[in-house]
Amino acid sequence: MSVPVLRTAAELRALPRGGRRAVVMTMGALHEGHAALIRAAREKAGPDGRVVVTVFVNPLQFGAGEDLDRYPRTLDADVAVAAEAGADAVFAPPVEEVYPGGEPEVRVTAGPMGERLEGASRPGHFDGVLTVVAKLLHLTAPDLAFFGQKDAQQLAVITRMVRDLNFPVEIVGVPTVREADGLALSSRNRYLSAEERTTALALSRALFAGRDAAARGDGPAGPGAILAAARAVLAEAEEADPPLSVDYLALVDPADFTEVPAEPGAHRGEAVLAVAARVGTTRLIDNVRLRLGGTEEAR
């Protein structure tokens, strides 16, 4: 099975629309996590709908010294994954098609939410993300857009942009896909050596420890206990060989990514326990959703 690979906005406009159109935006190097997004899009779009997968390595969201040049580019394999998962077309434009005048003078800003956690570590990152997402939403004109919950802050800022700027599209978050040992699937996992991958497992172990602390049988724990449980796992990995270098660990409100108050009971409902760390030269992020003052969400 094969699907057409579209390179220009004109080719995209000529694509038959059918029923509802769904888009899955990626930077390529597709893996099972992306396939899960495409399958979710296929199911919700229905048999008469169209699923478009975009493959575009967006230079605006990479900072100085980040991995833009070495980011994996595997279009032929990506098209095969997309087709197998149920896509109807792949939109893989060159940079000059997305940014015909070079880097855009006018960009979408993520505001205060984009300056927290990932935004603090990678200044300007979310402005680059929102600018390309806004352009791709205009180009693909979808009814539905699917994004992974592994990039939880990205999902939050995109959802907020769509709401605040009245984009006529429904944003759908899809749960994180993990390896059997708990490591969240990421295109950057391929950078890890075997030893580095073993160290990287501390990220998911720490998150699961925090989530378990939030739902112990003797009553819900406060934010302090949740963070302490996760930090204990990370601290051990910081002494490993090779070591883990933690960027941040935070328990945040999923609506705006502000840290939840430290006092037990001050925040009730859903929260996101998020972590970012570096193993060797590879930076990884992960998160889990949990409930404060409630029960544990199923793994």
N, C-alpha and C positions, 0 to 999 in steps of 0.2 A: 504494500500500500504506500502511495506517495501523496504528497500535498504540494500545491504550488508555493513557490518562494517568491514573494513580491518584494521589489526593491524601491519602488517609488510611491508617492502619495497618489499619483494618477492610477497606477495599477490597483492600489487599495480601493480607490473609489469605484473602480470597475468591478470589484468583487460582488457577486450576487448577494443580496442581503438576506433573503429568506425570512425566517421568523426573528426571534430575538438574537442579537449579536452579543457574544461574550468575548472579553479579551483577557489574556494572561500575559503580563509584561515580564520579560526576563532579560538578563544580560548574557544569556547563552550558558554553555557548559551544563546542559540540562541533566538532571538526575531524577531519582524517584520522587523527591519532594516536588519538583516541577511537574512531573507526570501526574501527581495527585491533584495539583491545581487544575491541570488540563482536564482530567477526568471529572472533577467537580464542576468545571465550567460546561463540559459536554452534557452532564446530567441536567444541570439547571437550565441550559439553553434549550434543551429538548431536541427531538429528532428533526424538527424543521428549522432550528436555529443554526447559527454559524459561530464557530470558535476560532478566533484569530490569536496566534501566539506571536508576540513581538520578541525579536532577538536584537538587542542593541546595547553595546557597551558604552555607557553614557559618560563622556569625559568630564561633565560638569560636577559629578558627584565624587570624583577622586581628588584628594588633596595632594599637595606637594609631598613627594617621597612615598606615595601609596602605589599600589600594584597595577596601575592602568596598563602599562606596557606588557606586563607578563600575565595579565588576566587571561585565562584560557579562552580560546576562540575555536570552537569545534562545530561549525555550522552544519556540516553534513550529518554528523551524529545527532545534533539537536533536531534537525528536520525529521530524522527517523524516530526519535523519542516522541516528538509532537504528533506525528502521524499515528503511531501506535496507541497513544493515549486518547486520540479522538479529535485532534485539531482538523480544521478545514483548510487553513492557510497559515503560512509563516510570513510575517512581515519583518524583513531583515534589511533595513535601509543603511546606506553608507552615512557617515557623519555629515557630509555636505547636504544630504537630503533632509535631515532633521534640523540642522543649523546652517541654512544656505548662506547666511551672511557672516559665518564664523560664530564665535561665542556671542550669545544674545546680550544686547544692552539691557533689555527688560526681562526680568526674571520673577518667578513666584518666590516669595519669602515665607519661611515656615514660622516666623514670629517666635515668641518666647518658648513654645513647645519644642522648636527645632534647636534651641540652645542648651537643652538639658541632655544629660547622659551621652548618647552618641553624638549629639550636636556639640557638646562641650569638648569631646575628644577629637571630633572631626569638624572644625568650624566650616560652615558653608555647605556641608554635605547635604543637609535636607533641602536647602534652597535648590541645589542641583537636582535632587530627586524630584521635587515638586514641579520644577520647570519642565523636565522631560516627561513626567507623567501627565501634566496638563497638555503638552503638545501631542503626546500619543493618544490621549483621550479625544482630542479634536480630530486627529487623523483617522483613528479607527472607529469613532462614533459608536461606542458600544452601549448596550443597555445594562450590562453587568461587567464588572471588573474584579478579578480574583487576585488576592495577595496572600502570602503565607504569614501565619502568626509567629513564625520564628523571627521575622523582622518586625517585632511588635511595635516599636516606636515609629517605624516607617508606615506601618498600617494605620497607626493613630493619626499621623500628620496628613496622610492622604485622605483619610476619612473626614478629617476636619476641613481640609481644603475643599473637598467636594461639597460639604455642607455649607461652608462660609461663602463660597463663590458660585453656588447654585449650578453645579454641573449636573446634567440630567442623566445620572448613572448611579446604579446601586453598587456599593463596594461590599465585597464578600470576603471575609477572612477564613482561611483554611488552616486547620490544626497542623502543627509541626510534625514532620515525618522524621523518625529516628532510626538509626541502625539498631540491631538487636541488643547491642551493649549500651545503648542510651545516647550515643553521640548524635547530635542533630545534623541532618544532612545539609551540606553546604558545598558550593562549588570550590571553595577554598580548602576543603579537607584534602584535596589531592596534593596540596603543598606539603602536607605533614609526612615526616618519616615515621616508621613504625614506632620508634621510641617516643616521638612527639605526640603521636596519636594516643598512646597510652596515657601520657600526662593530660592530654586534652579531655579525657573522660571525666576529669574532676569537675568540669563545668556542669555537666548534667547531674553528676552525683551530688554536687553542692545544692543545685536547684531542687532535686528530689528530697534532700535532707531538710531543706527549708519548708517545702510543701508538707512533708510529714509532720514537722513541728507545728504547722498551722492547724493540724487536724488530729492531734493526739486524743485518745479516748478520755483523758481527764479534763477535757475542755480546750477550747481554742486558745492558742498562744498569742501573745502580743507581737508586734513587729520586732521588738528586740530579740525575742527567743528565736524567731524565724531567721533573722539575719545572723545570729550567733551560730545556729546550726549549719548554715551555709558557709559561713566564714571558717569554721573549723575544718571543713573538707578542703577548702581552698588553701588554707594555711599549710596543710600537709603537702599539697601539690607544689607549693612555692619552694619546698625543700627537696623536690624530686630532681631526678637527672634524666632528661633536661627539665628545668624548672618552669613553672607557670608564673607569668607576670600579670597580676590582676590590674585591670584598668579601673573597673568599678563593679560594685555589687550594690543594688538598690531595690527597695520595695516601693512600688509606685502605683498611683492611681492610673488605670488604663485610659481614662478620658483625656488627661493632659500631661501625664508623666511627671507630675509633681510627687515628691516623696510623701508617703503616708505619715501621719503624725506618729510619734514614738509611743504615745500613751495607749495601752491596751483599751480597745473599745471605741477609740476616737474615729476609726474608719471601719465601717461595716460593709461587707459585700466584696465584689471582685477586686483583686489587686494583681499586679504583675511583679514577679521576682525576676530581675534581669541582671545579667552578668556579661562583662566583656573582658577578655584576657588575651595575652599573646603567648604563644609557644614557639620558640625559635623566632622566625621572621613572620609567622602567620598569626593574624589577629582574628579571633573568633568571637561570636556573640551567641547568646542563648537566653531563653526565658521560660518560665512556666506561669500559668495562671492559677491562682488559688483564691480561697475565700477567707476573709477575716470575719470572725463571728459566725461562721457557717461550717459546712462540711467540705471535705477534700474533693476536688475535681478528679475524675477518673484519669489515670495515666493512659 
